[in-house]
């Protein structure tokens, strides 16, 4: 029996427009504007469906038939705006193309987005290490931007807000992984 081989894509979501809850004068730093958290209404199933729709649009029913058998969103972090997508090795370029042509988040979120495939790997372990490294790097870059912004009438320290949201998300994901028993 032949083993089906997979590729894992590390995907980053970038937001070219500032969040709607900020006033134009608030002056959100460009780094944090691009790397803002993904809205909470965006789920792994929504991303999978969006990838399938993109492959169908670009490559037709034959393309989606080749890709959908092994397509899975293994990891999605709304705090760090990153995802890990598992797909068949022979057709990972189709998934990459579908992600590249995505211009807005699907479903009720409907936010303009730039989807960037950061890295491709044959193992999920290396991509998990890369996700952690990139999250730390963004926090360090945010620390260099001193200041605060006004959100909803209250002042929020930029670094503390980004760090708190990222740490909370990582703790939740670690709890979920330990309860799963470390599967895949």
C-alpha positions as CSV (number, residue, x, y, z in Angstrom):
1,X,0.0,0.0,0.0
2,X,1.3,3.5,-0.9
3,X,1.5,6.1,1.8
4,X,0.0,9.5,0.8
5,X,2.6,12.2,1.5
6,X,1.6,15.7,2.6
7,X,2.9,19.2,2.7
8,X,2.2,21.8,5.4
9,X,1.8,25.5,4.5
10,X,2.4,28.2,7.1
11,X,0.0,31.0,6.2
12,X,0.0,34.5,7.5
13,X,-3.0,36.9,7.3
14,X,-2.1,40.6,6.8
15,X,-4.6,43.4,7.0
16,X,-4.0,46.4,4.8
17,X,-6.8,48.5,6.4
18,X,-6.9,49.7,10.0
19,X,-9.5,48.1,12.3
20,X,-13.0,49.6,12.2
21,X,-13.1,50.3,16.0
22,X,-10.2,52.8,15.8
23,X,-10.6,56.4,14.9
24,X,-8.5,57.7,12.0
25,X,-6.5,60.0,14.3
26,X,-5.5,57.2,16.6
27,X,-2.3,56.5,14.8
28,X,-2.0,52.7,14.9
29,X,1.6,51.8,14.0
30,X,2.0,50.2,10.6
31,X,3.5,47.0,12.1
32,X,0.4,46.4,14.3
33,X,-2.0,47.4,11.6
34,X,-0.7,44.7,9.3
35,X,-0.4,42.1,12.0
36,X,-3.6,42.7,13.8
37,X,-5.5,39.8,15.2
38,X,-7.9,37.9,13.0
39,X,-11.6,38.5,13.8
40,X,-13.1,35.9,16.2
41,X,-15.7,34.8,13.6
42,X,-13.1,33.1,11.4
43,X,-12.8,29.4,12.0
44,X,-10.7,26.5,10.5
45,X,-13.7,25.2,8.7
46,X,-14.3,28.6,7.1
47,X,-10.7,28.7,5.9
48,X,-10.9,25.2,4.5
49,X,-14.1,26.0,2.6
50,X,-12.5,29.2,1.3
51,X,-9.5,27.2,0.0
52,X,-11.8,24.7,-1.7
53,X,-13.8,27.6,-3.4
54,X,-10.5,29.2,-4.5
55,X,-9.2,26.0,-6.0
56,X,-12.5,25.4,-7.7
57,X,-12.4,28.9,-9.2
58,X,-8.8,28.6,-10.4
59,X,-8.6,24.9,-11.4
60,X,-12.2,23.7,-11.7
61,X,-13.8,20.5,-10.3
62,X,-10.8,18.4,-11.2
63,X,-8.5,20.6,-9.2
64,X,-10.7,20.6,-6.1
65,X,-11.1,16.8,-6.4
66,X,-7.3,16.4,-6.3
67,X,-6.8,18.8,-3.4
68,X,-9.8,18.1,-1.1
69,X,-8.9,14.5,-0.2
70,X,-6.0,15.6,2.1
71,X,-6.9,19.2,2.8
72,X,-7.0,20.1,6.5
73,X,-6.5,23.2,8.5
74,X,-4.3,21.8,11.3
75,X,-3.8,25.1,13.2
76,X,-5.5,28.5,13.2
77,X,-4.6,31.2,15.6
78,X,-6.7,34.3,15.6
79,X,-4.3,36.1,17.9
80,X,-1.3,35.8,15.7
81,X,-3.2,35.7,12.4
82,X,-1.4,32.5,11.3
83,X,-2.6,29.1,10.1
84,X,-1.1,25.8,9.2
85,X,-2.8,24.0,6.2
86,X,-2.1,20.4,5.4
87,X,-2.5,19.3,1.8
88,X,-1.4,16.6,-0.6
89,X,2.3,16.9,-1.6
90,X,1.6,16.5,-5.3
91,X,-0.9,19.4,-5.4
92,X,0.3,21.9,-2.8
93,X,0.9,24.5,-5.5
94,X,-2.9,24.6,-6.1
95,X,-3.6,25.3,-2.5
96,X,-0.9,28.0,-2.5
97,X,-2.4,29.6,-5.5
98,X,-5.9,29.6,-4.0
99,X,-4.5,31.2,-0.8
100,X,-2.6,33.8,-2.8
101,X,-5.7,34.9,-4.7
102,X,-7.8,35.3,-1.6
103,X,-8.6,39.0,-1.1
104,X,-11.0,38.9,1.8
105,X,-12.0,36.6,4.7
106,X,-15.1,34.7,3.8
107,X,-18.3,34.3,5.7
108,X,-19.6,36.8,8.3
109,X,-16.2,38.3,8.8
110,X,-15.9,39.8,5.3
111,X,-12.6,41.7,6.0
112,X,-10.1,42.7,3.3
113,X,-7.0,40.6,3.8
114,X,-3.7,39.7,2.1
115,X,-2.8,36.0,2.5
116,X,0.9,35.2,2.5
117,X,2.3,31.7,2.4
118,X,5.4,32.1,4.6
119,X,6.9,28.6,4.5
120,X,6.3,25.1,3.1
121,X,7.5,22.0,5.0
122,X,7.1,18.3,5.0
123,X,6.6,18.1,8.7
124,X,4.3,20.0,11.0
125,X,6.9,20.2,13.8
126,X,9.2,22.6,11.9
127,X,6.2,24.9,11.1
128,X,5.2,24.9,14.8
129,X,8.7,26.1,15.7
130,X,8.4,28.8,13.0
131,X,5.0,30.0,14.3
132,X,6.5,30.5,17.8
133,X,9.6,32.2,16.4
134,X,7.5,34.6,14.3
135,X,5.2,35.4,17.2
136,X,8.1,36.3,19.4
137,X,9.6,38.4,16.7
138,X,6.4,40.4,16.3
139,X,6.2,41.0,20.0
140,X,9.8,42.2,20.0
141,X,9.1,44.6,17.1
142,X,6.0,45.9,18.9
143,X,8.1,46.6,22.0
144,X,10.2,49.0,19.9
145,X,7.0,51.0,19.1
146,X,6.3,52.7,22.4
147,X,3.0,54.3,22.9
148,X,-0.7,53.7,23.4
149,X,-3.9,54.0,21.4
150,X,-7.4,55.0,22.3
151,X,-10.0,52.2,21.7
152,X,-13.6,52.8,22.7
153,X,-12.8,55.7,24.9
154,X,-10.1,54.0,27.0
155,X,-6.4,54.1,26.5
156,X,-4.6,50.8,25.7
157,X,-0.9,50.2,25.8
158,X,0.0,48.7,22.4
159,X,2.7,46.3,23.6
160,X,0.7,45.0,26.6
161,X,-2.4,44.4,24.4
162,X,-0.6,42.5,21.7
163,X,1.4,40.4,24.2
164,X,-1.6,39.6,26.4
165,X,-3.7,38.5,23.4
166,X,-0.9,36.3,22.0
167,X,0.0,34.7,25.4
168,X,-3.7,34.0,26.1
169,X,-4.1,32.3,22.7
170,X,-1.0,30.2,23.1
171,X,-2.1,29.0,26.5
172,X,-5.5,28.0,25.1
173,X,-3.9,26.1,22.2
174,X,-1.5,24.3,24.6
175,X,-4.4,23.2,26.8
176,X,-6.3,22.0,23.7
177,X,-3.3,20.0,22.4
178,X,-2.7,18.4,25.8
179,X,-6.4,17.4,26.0
180,X,-6.2,15.8,22.5
181,X,-3.4,13.6,23.7
182,X,-0.9,15.1,21.2
183,X,-2.5,13.6,18.1
184,X,-0.8,14.8,14.8
